[in-house]
Amino acid sequence: MKVVRNYLYNAGYQLLLVLLPLVTATYISRVLTNTGVGINSYTNSIISYFILFGSLGINLYGNREIAYLRNKPQKMSQAFWEIVILRVLAVILAYIVFFIYIPFSRHPTLMIFQSINLLAVILDISWLYMGIEDFKKTVTRNTLVKIISLIAIFMFVKNKSDLGLYIIILGLGSLLGNLTLWPFLRGVIKRVKWNQLHPFQHLRPSLVLFFPQAAITVYAVLNKTMLGLIAGTVNSGYYNNADTIIKTVLALATATGTVMLPHVANAFAKGEKAKVNQMLYDSFDFISFLTVAMMFGLAGLSLHLGPYFYGRGFQPVGLAMLLESPVILLIGWSNAIGTQFLLPTNHNKEFTTSVVLGASVNIIINFPMIYFGGLNGAILATVISETCVTGYQLWVVRKTINFHLLFLNLPKYLIAGVLMFIPVFWINNSVHTSILSIGAEVLLGIIVYAVMILLLRPTILEKAKKILAEKRAGR
């Protein structure tokens, strides 16, 4: 039940991280217009590269390292401070490179404001609490700060000239959210002798995870940067808005990765390989159940949801969302195999190769697809890249994992998803779009999918009954 509870905490928090920007998007897209939204998307994509360098792969590495050492408090405390020091040094170096870049920037003042997000990286110790599987502190403290940021946006961002203020508010929200996690260290981390700390011993293993994170950032952010350079910052904004809705839906599935990584790492450290495999089967099946429904559901709504949600001037977002919807299933699967299996079981090379492959494909096809296809070309490049990542990871584990068990229920989920998509898509394109119509379409989709799942009876139903029975029994 601890895993389920942590999943709910982390799913709620990950959903919050993308839901709050989504809530503000309807307001911001109208206040800042597509021009302001595009400039923010473009400058944020640039700062993401510096944040990546300053982060140094530590969120994944730190999470896993703490999970390995959590039964050895003194060693865990020493590792914590060594990793913190290493990150501080990495951020300082990233800032030096950032200030060298500033004179060549299109929007130097806005880039300075965006750099608050880089400063926030120093204070980010969420990986510690994830490693010890204490998600409640991360969720509750950061939730309050994010809500305050939301209120501040509605209070102070009033017109197009407030773009800089909007960027500052978002940056300060990240900074203060990370700061709130530090007061809890006293009950978790023990005192250490500073002269015995050796932060650079963590450099090489963190770099091993830095490269896949770099690759992930490249094909997550490169499209926005290249769209801004080739097709204009307005298209960068369209891509960002479509991607924001996709990632909002996806957060419910990828939350399992953060929760399961320390859990699987701890089981792997104890030599429980059969348990590790079974956790992958269960997690992959749950993710398939969710992402198939999300993919077909959002695809059915997309053509009119995007323009209605963001307002006048954002019509291209609808088709972009429809084309990008397969990413929900692909990232859900790669999250299960990569983050929940390859990383915690020390298959770093295979994980790195998969995301480097995706980034390489993205870089190779991005320019021609954006040049000839603009926004939709960038979206298709993303889908192709994610297909390569997931496909390679499945090929890597083919001898370790039983594919029959992995995909046991997938045909049933796909049947349910297609039968849900048909009426939702038809209604979405037949009636006038309103809050009422969208709500009715969502409800219809849920009912159709749920009824089909009950009729097809995949094994996830039995697992759900077992969990509920354990909860009632107080275990």
Solvent accessible surface area in square Angstrom, and as a share of the most:
residue,aa,sasa,rsa
1,M,71,0.32
2,K,93,0.39
3,V,36,0.21
4,V,48,0.27
5,R,119,0.44
6,N,6,0.03
7,Y,27,0.10
8,L,114,0.57
9,Y,59,0.23
10,N,1,0.01
11,A,6,0.04
12,G,38,0.37
13,Y,17,0.06
14,Q,43,0.19
15,L,45,0.22
16,L,25,0.13
17,L,59,0.29
18,V,34,0.20
19,L,69,0.34
20,L,24,0.12
21,P,55,0.35
22,L,19,0.09
23,V,66,0.38
24,T,3,0.02
25,A,15,0.12
26,T,41,0.24
27,Y,57,0.22
28,I,7,0.03
29,S,4,0.03
30,R,127,0.46
31,V,24,0.14
32,L,1,0.01
33,T,48,0.28
34,N,41,0.21
35,T,68,0.40
36,G,8,0.08
37,V,11,0.06
38,G,0,0.00
39,I,32,0.16
40,N,23,0.12
41,S,3,0.02
42,Y,14,0.05
43,T,1,0.00
44,N,59,0.30
45,S,1,0.01
46,I,19,0.10
47,I,0,0.00
48,S,22,0.14
49,Y,62,0.23
50,F,25,0.10
51,I,44,0.22
52,L,25,0.13
53,F,74,0.31
54,G,0,0.00
55,S,23,0.15
56,L,12,0.06
57,G,4,0.04
58,I,0,0.00
59,N,62,0.32
60,L,28,0.14
61,Y,8,0.03
62,G,0,0.00
63,N,4,0.02
64,R,12,0.04
65,E,33,0.15
66,I,0,0.00
67,A,0,0.00
68,Y,59,0.22
69,L,32,0.16
70,R,55,0.20
71,N,106,0.54
72,K,107,0.45
73,P,62,0.39
74,Q,92,0.41
75,K,124,0.52
76,M,9,0.04
77,S,0,0.00
78,Q,56,0.25
79,A,5,0.04
80,F,0,0.00
81,W,51,0.18
82,E,3,0.01
83,I,0,0.00
84,V,15,0.08
85,I,52,0.26
86,L,4,0.02
87,R,5,0.02
88,V,45,0.26
89,L,77,0.38
90,A,9,0.07
91,V,0,0.00
92,I,88,0.45
93,L,90,0.45
94,A,1,0.00
95,Y,42,0.16
96,I,96,0.49
97,V,71,0.41
98,F,0,0.00
99,F,113,0.47
100,I,112,0.57
101,Y,56,0.21
102,I,24,0.12
103,P,103,0.65
104,F,165,0.69
105,S,16,0.10
106,R,130,0.47
107,H,46,0.21
108,P,59,0.37
109,T,84,0.49
110,L,27,0.13
111,M,2,0.01
112,I,67,0.34
113,F,55,0.23
114,Q,3,0.01
115,S,8,0.05
116,I,32,0.16
117,N,24,0.12
118,L,0,0.00
119,L,80,0.40
120,A,3,0.02
121,V,13,0.08
122,I,39,0.20
123,L,41,0.21
124,D,22,0.12
125,I,1,0.00
126,S,13,0.09
127,W,2,0.01
128,L,0,0.00
129,Y,0,0.00
130,M,24,0.11
131,G,0,0.00
132,I,37,0.19
133,E,8,0.04
134,D,35,0.18
135,F,3,0.01
136,K,112,0.48
137,K,56,0.24
138,T,3,0.01
139,V,21,0.12
140,T,64,0.37
141,R,96,0.35
142,N,6,0.03
143,T,36,0.21
144,L,110,0.55
145,V,13,0.08
146,K,37,0.16
147,I,72,0.37
148,I,98,0.50
149,S,15,0.10
150,L,28,0.14
151,I,88,0.45
152,A,20,0.15
153,I,3,0.02
154,F,77,0.32
155,M,112,0.50
156,F,109,0.46
157,V,0,0.00
158,K,123,0.52
159,N,75,0.38
160,K,133,0.56
161,S,99,0.64
162,D,28,0.15
163,L,17,0.09
164,G,11,0.11
165,L,69,0.34
166,Y,16,0.06
167,I,2,0.01
168,I,45,0.23
169,I,17,0.09
170,L,63,0.31
171,G,0,0.00
172,L,74,0.37
173,G,4,0.04
174,S,33,0.21
175,L,29,0.15
176,L,89,0.44
177,G,1,0.01
178,N,22,0.11
179,L,85,0.42
180,T,29,0.17
181,L,0,0.00
182,W,58,0.20
183,P,94,0.59
184,F,61,0.25
185,L,16,0.08
186,R,228,0.83
187,G,76,0.73
188,V,32,0.19
189,I,18,0.09
190,K,105,0.44
191,R,231,0.84
192,V,21,0.12
193,K,136,0.58
194,W,149,0.52
195,N,134,0.69
196,Q,90,0.40
197,L,16,0.08
198,H,109,0.49
199,P,19,0.12
200,F,128,0.53
201,Q,105,0.47
202,H,10,0.04
203,L,60,0.30
204,R,195,0.71
205,P,44,0.28
206,S,0,0.00
207,L,54,0.27
208,V,54,0.31
209,L,1,0.01
210,F,25,0.10
211,F,109,0.46
212,P,0,0.00
213,Q,48,0.21
214,A,19,0.15
215,A,7,0.06
216,I,57,0.29
217,T,22,0.13
218,V,34,0.19
219,Y,11,0.04
220,A,43,0.33
221,V,18,0.10
222,L,29,0.15
223,N,0,0.00
224,K,29,0.12
225,T,12,0.07
226,M,31,0.14
227,L,0,0.00
228,G,2,0.02
229,L,96,0.48
230,I,63,0.32
231,A,36,0.28
232,G,31,0.30
233,T,24,0.14
234,V,47,0.27
235,N,36,0.18
236,S,0,0.00
237,G,1,0.01
238,Y,22,0.08
239,Y,3,0.01
240,N,33,0.17
241,N,8,0.04
242,A,0,0.00
243,D,15,0.08
244,T,26,0.15
245,I,8,0.04
246,I,0,0.00
247,K,63,0.27
248,T,10,0.06
249,V,33,0.19
250,L,4,0.02
251,A,7,0.05
252,L,61,0.30
253,A,0,0.00
254,T,32,0.19
255,A,0,0.00
256,T,8,0.05
257,G,0,0.00
258,T,30,0.17
259,V,1,0.00
260,M,18,0.08
261,L,1,0.01
262,P,0,0.00
263,H,44,0.20
264,V,2,0.01
265,A,0,0.00
266,N,16,0.08
267,A,5,0.04
268,F,57,0.24
269,A,64,0.50
270,K,126,0.54
271,G,53,0.51
272,E,66,0.30
273,K,140,0.59
274,A,84,0.65
275,K,98,0.42
276,V,4,0.02
277,N,36,0.19
278,Q,88,0.39
279,M,23,0.10
280,L,3,0.02
281,Y,23,0.09
282,D,55,0.29
283,S,11,0.07
284,F,1,0.00
285,D,9,0.05
286,F,62,0.26
287,I,0,0.00
288,S,3,0.02
289,F,50,0.21
290,L,33,0.17
291,T,0,0.00
292,V,0,0.00
293,A,24,0.19
294,M,23,0.10
295,M,21,0.09
296,F,37,0.15
297,G,15,0.15
298,L,12,0.06
299,A,8,0.06
300,G,0,0.00
301,L,15,0.08
302,S,0,0.00
303,L,51,0.25
304,H,70,0.31
305,L,23,0.11
306,G,0,0.00
307,P,29,0.18
308,Y,86,0.33
309,F,48,0.20
310,Y,1,0.00
311,G,11,0.10
312,R,228,0.83
313,G,23,0.22
314,F,3,0.01
315,Q,108,0.48
316,P,55,0.34
317,V,0,0.00
318,G,0,0.00
319,L,78,0.39
320,A,0,0.00
321,M,0,0.00
322,L,44,0.22
323,L,50,0.25
324,E,0,0.00
325,S,5,0.03
326,P,48,0.30
327,V,0,0.00
328,I,0,0.00
329,L,19,0.10
330,L,25,0.12
331,I,29,0.15
332,G,0,0.00
333,W,27,0.09
334,S,13,0.08
335,N,23,0.12
336,A,0,0.00
337,I,0,0.00
338,G,0,0.00
339,T,21,0.12
340,Q,3,0.01
341,F,8,0.03
342,L,1,0.00
343,L,1,0.01
344,P,0,0.00
345,T,7,0.04
346,N,80,0.41
347,H,69,0.31
348,N,24,0.12
349,K,163,0.69
350,E,48,0.22
351,F,8,0.03
352,T,25,0.14
353,T,54,0.31
354,S,0,0.00
355,V,4,0.02
356,V,66,0.38
357,L,66,0.33
358,G,0,0.00
359,A,7,0.05
360,S,44,0.29
361,V,28,0.16
362,N,0,0.00
363,I,95,0.48
364,I,126,0.64
365,I,36,0.18
366,N,0,0.00
367,F,111,0.46
368,P,57,0.36
369,M,47,0.21
370,I,3,0.01
371,Y,136,0.52
372,F,167,0.70
373,G,38,0.36
374,G,19,0.19
375,L,13,0.06
376,N,49,0.25
377,G,4,0.04
378,A,0,0.00
379,I,0,0.00
380,L,70,0.35
381,A,0,0.00
382,T,8,0.05
383,V,23,0.13
384,I,74,0.38
385,S,0,0.00
386,E,11,0.05
387,T,68,0.40
388,C,38,0.23
389,V,3,0.01
390,T,3,0.02
391,G,37,0.35
392,Y,53,0.20
393,Q,1,0.01
394,L,30,0.15
395,W,142,0.50
396,V,30,0.17
397,V,3,0.01
398,R,95,0.35
399,K,173,0.73
400,T,75,0.44
401,I,8,0.04
402,N,71,0.36
403,F,74,0.31
404,H,125,0.56
405,L,79,0.39
406,L,3,0.02
407,F,51,0.21
408,L,74,0.37
409,N,4,0.02
410,L,25,0.12
411,P,78,0.49
412,K,67,0.28
413,Y,0,0.00
414,L,63,0.31
415,I,86,0.43
416,A,0,0.00
417,G,0,0.00
418,V,65,0.37
419,L,75,0.38
420,M,7,0.03
421,F,50,0.21
422,I,100,0.51
423,P,38,0.24
424,V,2,0.01
425,F,61,0.26
426,W,171,0.60
427,I,46,0.24
428,N,2,0.01
429,N,65,0.33
430,S,62,0.40
431,V,71,0.41
432,H,161,0.72
433,T,21,0.12
434,S,35,0.23
435,I,139,0.71
436,L,152,0.76
437,S,17,0.11
438,I,24,0.12
439,G,39,0.37
440,A,57,0.44
441,E,3,0.01
442,V,62,0.36
443,L,106,0.52
444,L,56,0.28
445,G,5,0.05
446,I,105,0.53
447,I,89,0.45
448,V,33,0.19
449,Y,14,0.05
450,A,45,0.35
451,V,70,0.40
452,M,34,0.15
453,I,7,0.04
454,L,104,0.52
455,L,127,0.63
456,L,49,0.24
457,R,126,0.46
458,P,2,0.01
459,T,55,0.32
460,I,20,0.10
461,L,33,0.16
462,E,97,0.43
463,K,71,0.30
464,A,46,0.36
465,K,112,0.47
466,K,132,0.56
467,I,66,0.34
468,L,90,0.45
469,A,51,0.40
470,E,42,0.19
471,K,132,0.56
472,R,191,0.70
473,A,71,0.55
474,G,68,0.65
475,R,186,0.68
